[in-house]
Amino acid sequence: MNQQKQKNIIESNIYRDYLSLLLLGARMDCNILINKILKKNSNQDEIHHNIINIYENLFQKSLYEIGELWEKNLITVTSEHMATAIVEGNMNELYPLIVNPKRINKKVIVSSVEKEEHQVGAKMVADVFEMNGWDALYLGANTPLKDLIIFIKNFRPNILALSLSVYFNLPNLETMLSNINNTYPDIQIIIGGQAFRHGGNEIACSYSNVRYIPSLDELEKFIY
């Protein structure tokens, strides 16, 4: 697999169209647009990287921008929730293309940080692992620390991935890392998410087994 950064197949006008459709709540039109992108870039050898492209340069980028619009009070929280729901639906539509029949007998637990209500980023991470043949145990939003520690004991993953979308939840991530490391000092942990656009990724330097992953493209290189 070529692990050089892939060319962005999302043209700027396509991105703006998708963002506008999200804000209008036009779910069907969003699906149509994504199908057009896939049809235009239909080389089967590249489908894997095309989906990563769509995830990072369409879904993630648009939700980041919508989050910024909400932070500036330019849209309501209901519009932000609607856009998020549409993106999750679009991701579900792509799932048949994501599952890799070639499994590698490795396991990852993917979770949002405790009290973190946003889960799309974590779902994207789980899907990238699945595309690379891993068994991804995706726990979604707001996983309590005590339950996560029990879950790790029961399933013994190769990697634990924690997603943080809201910067104010950084103390919760710090608490989780400290407690998980005290219980499972040898577990490999990766962290990432929109929150780190505001800083805080240096937390990974405090632990020898924690690594900050800034993008899905970098996640693929790390997995490979």
Sequence and secondary structure as in RCSB ss.txt:
>XXXX:A:sequence
MNQQKQKNIIESNIYRDYLSLLLLGARMDCNILINKILKKNSNQDEIHHNIINIYENLFQKSLYEIGELWEKNLI
TVTSEHMATAIVEGNMNELYPLIVNPKRINKKVIVSSVEKEEHQVGAKMVADVFEMNGWDALYLGANTPLKDLII
FIKNFRPNILALSLSVYFNLPNLETMLSNINNTYPDIQIIIGGQAFRHGGNEIACSYSNVRYIPSLDELEKFIY
>XXXX:A:secstr
   S       HHHHHHHHHHHHHT HHHHHHHHHHHHHHT  GGGHHHHHHHHIIIIIIHHHHHHHHHHHTTSS
 HHHHHHHHHHHHHHHHHHHHHH  SS  S EEEEEE TT    HHHHHHHHHHHHTT EEEE  S   HHHHHH
HHHHH  SEEEEE   GGGHHHHHHHHHHHHHH TT EEEEE GGGGGS GGGGGG TTEEE  SHHHHHHHH 
